Amino acid sequence: MAAHGDAAAATAQYVPSPEEQRRREVRRRQARKHTTIAAVSTVVVLGALAAIVVMSPGWARVQQTFFDVNYAVEVLPAVAKGLLLNIKLTIIGSVAIAALGLTLALVRTSSAAPLAPFRVLATVYVDVFRGVPTLLVILLVGFGVPALRLTGITTSVVVLGTTAVVLTYSAYVAEVLRSGILSVHPSQTAAARSLGLTSAQTLRYVVLPQGIRRVIPPLMNDFVSLLKDTGLISVLGVVDAIRAAQIESSKTFNYTPYVVAAILFLLLTIPLTRVTDRVLATSIARQNSQASP
């Protein structure tokens, strides 16, 4: 305790040398200079782009067709109601994707002999759904499943569209999770087994926590993409934000509703993207601190 108190007192009495104060002042001036240059260049570039758009010959027509403020206020409730469906489908789909993706990742990383056929099936699943465009999967599932006329299988376009998105994104998430699991050094597994943990316990308490923690940033990127791609199910007739904007635009041949839908999606995705960047920066800083001597 005495040593701790002496260290605290020494820290409180510390006064930087003149040379250190000069260095700090130089760094502050350089930081202010860089900030000023960045701000000026940003204003110049954005101002030039805005001037090009506003001074273009067709700007008046574009403004009337895409940026009608009064019409935007009129259609906002309908588009916002459709966006709520996108949010609900994103939440529901995220849970299903997490479960299916983790299962696929565990199967593909397993070395158990009895699981060999399941590893083959999981590999085929990932290859197929990563290779086929999401829109095609939605069309095939949305129109193909009802055509089978199977008893007990729903024909709801909302359910089928969400199922198609889940099938596609599960393949991507499975590969992200698999890379996280494989990034855990084998010595971690060996240490856990030497302590008496079973294979299942090692996977649950040692490998998965580390592996998932390392791939949180790419998983969050997939979540942002999922929020946007739920709009693809509008091709099946689901009245989400995009479909609602399309309905409103067809009434007047004014495309302002599409801009409204785009703005609403941006209001959701930009904060999520910034959070993802922050998580990624924190993860990189943590890894660097662990790697430093």
N, C-alpha and C positions, 0 to 999 in steps of 0.2 A: 504494500500500500504506500509506503514511504517513497519507494522508487517511482511509483506511478505519479505521486504528487510532485516529486522533483521534476519529472519529465514534463508534466503539465505546466509547472511554473516556468521551466526553461522555454517551452513553446510560447507561453504568453509574453515573455520578455524578449522574444526574438525580434530583432530589427534588421531588415535586409541591408546589405552593404550598398554603398553608392553605385557600384558596378551592377549589382543585381537590380537596383531600382532603375538604372538606365536601360537595362535589357527589357525590363517589364514595360517601360514607357515606349521603347521601340516596337515591341510586340503589339501594344495597344494601338499605336499609330498605324502599323501595317494592317491590323484588323479593320480599323476604321476606313482605311484606304480601299481595301478589298471589298468591304461592304458597299462603299459609295460607288465603286466601279461596277459592281454587280447590279446595284439598283438602277444606275443610269443606263447600262446596256439593256437591262430588262425592259425599262420604259421605252427606250428607242425602238427595240425590236417589236414589242407588242403594239406600240403606236404606229409603226410602219405597216404592220399587218392590218390593223384596224383601218388605217387610211386607205389601203388598197381595196379592202372590202367595201367601205362606205362610198368611196369615189368611183366604184365600178358602175358601168352603164345600167346594169340590171338590179342595182341595190334596192331601188324603190319597190320594184315588183317582188323581190325576195323578202323584203321587210313586211310587205303586206301579206304574203303567202305563208311565211314561216314564223313571223314574230309579231302577230296580232295580239297585243296585250289584252284587249277586251275579250277576245275569243278564248285566250288562254285561261282567263279567270272563269269563264263560263264552263269550260270542259274540265277544269282541274278536279272537281269532285268525282267525276266518272273515272278519270285516269287514276286518281289516288285510290279509289275503291279497288280497281284492278291491281294496283301495286300491292295492296294488302294480301291478295291471293299469292302474288310472287313471294312475299315474305313468308307466308305460311308454308308454301311448298318448299322454300329454301330450308326452313327449320326442320320440317318433317324429313326432307330428303337428306339433310346432313346427318341425322341420326341413323337412317338406313344405310347411307354410304359409309359411315364410320364402322358400323357393324360388319357389313359385307366386305369392305376394303381390308379391315383388320383380319378377318377370316382368311381371305385370299393371301394376304401377306404371310400369315403364320403357316399356311399350307405350303406356300412356295419356299419358305425358308426352312421347313422341316426336313430332316434327313431320315426320318423313320421309314423303313422299308414298306410297311403296310399302306403308307400314304402315297406311294409312287403313282398309282393311277389318278389320284386326286391332284397331285402336283402337275401331271400332264394336263388335266382338265382345267386347272387354274391358269396354267400358262396359255392354253388355247383361248380361254375366256379373256385374259388380259390382252392378248394379241389382237383378237377380233374387235373388242369394243374400244381399244385404243386406235385401231386402224380405220374403223367405219365412222364417218362424220356423225355428230350428235343429231343433226337434223334428220338424217336418213334413219337412224335408230328410232327416233320419235315417230316417223311416218310408218316404218315397218311394224312397230309395236302397236301404234294407235289404230292402224287400219287392218293389220294382219291378225291380231288376236281376236277381235270381234268376228272376223270372217271365219274363224275356226268353229264358232258356235259351241264352245265347250260349256258344259253345265257347271254352274257355280263360279264361273270366271266373270268378273265385272266387265261391263262395256263403258264405264265412265271414262270420258276422255281426260278428265283431271287425273284420275288414278293411273291410267295407262301412260299418259304423258310424263307424269312424275316417275313412274317405274322405268321408263326409257332413259330418263336423265340419270336416275340412280344407277342403272346398269352401266352407263357410260362412265360416270364419274368414279364409280367403285374401282374400275380398272386403273384409273390414274392414281387414285388415293392408295390403292394397294401397292403400287410401285414406289410411291413416296414412303410409305410405312416400311416396305421391305428394305429400302435403302437405309432408313434409320436403324432398323434392327441389325442389318449387316455392318453398320458403322461402329457398333459396340465391339471393342477389342475382345478377342477370345480369352484373354487373361481374366476378364471379368467373370465369364462363365466358369472358368477353371477355379477361380477363387471361391465363387459361390458353392460349387460342388464340393470343394475341399472342406467347406464349413458344414457340410451335411445336408444342403438343400437338394431337393429332387429337381429333375429337369423342369417340371411344371412350375415349381417354386422359383427356380432360377429365372425362368422366362418372365414370370409375373412380377417378381420383386426386384430383379436386377436388370435384365435386358430391356424389357418393354419401357420402364420409366425413362431410362437413358435414351433409348432409340426414339421414342415419341417426342421427348423434349428437344431433340436435335432437329426434328423436321416440323416443328410448329410453324415457322414462317412459311414454308411452301404449302402447308395445309391451309393456312389462312388465305393464301393466294387462291387456292382452289375454292375456298368458301366464297370469295368475292366473285370468281368466275361463275360459280354455281348460281349466285343471285341473279346474274345477268342472263345466264343460259336457261333459266326457268321461263324466260319470255319466249323461247323457241316453241313451247307447247301451244302457243297461240295458233300454229298452223293446223291444229286439230279442232279449232273453234272455241278453245277455252278463252273466256273473257278476262284476261289479265290486263296489265297496264298497256302492253303493246296492242292487244286486240281492241281494247277500249279506245285507244288513240286512233286506230284504223277505222273503227265504227264512226267516231266523231268526224274524222277527216272526210269520210265518204259522203257525209251529209252536205258539206259545203265546198269540197275540193280545196280546202284550206289545210295546210300541213302543220299548223301550229300545235295541234295535239301531240304530234310526234316529238316536237321540241320539248313540250311539257313533260312527256314521259321520260325523255333523255335527262332532263334536269332532275327529276325525282330520283332516277337511278343514280345520278351523280351524287346527290345529297346523301345517299346510303353508301355508295362504294368508296368515295373519296375518304371519309373518316376511317373506314375499314382498312383502306390502303395505307393511310398514315399510321394506324396502329400496327399494321404488319411491318412497316419500315422500322418502327420503334422496337418492336420485338426482335427483328433481325439484327438491328444495331446492338441491342442489349446482348443477344446471343453471341455475336462476334466479339464484343468486348469481354464477355465472360470467358470465351475460349482463349483469347489472347492473354488474359490475366492468368489463366491456368497454365498456359504454355511458357510464360515468362519465368525465369529462374527466381 
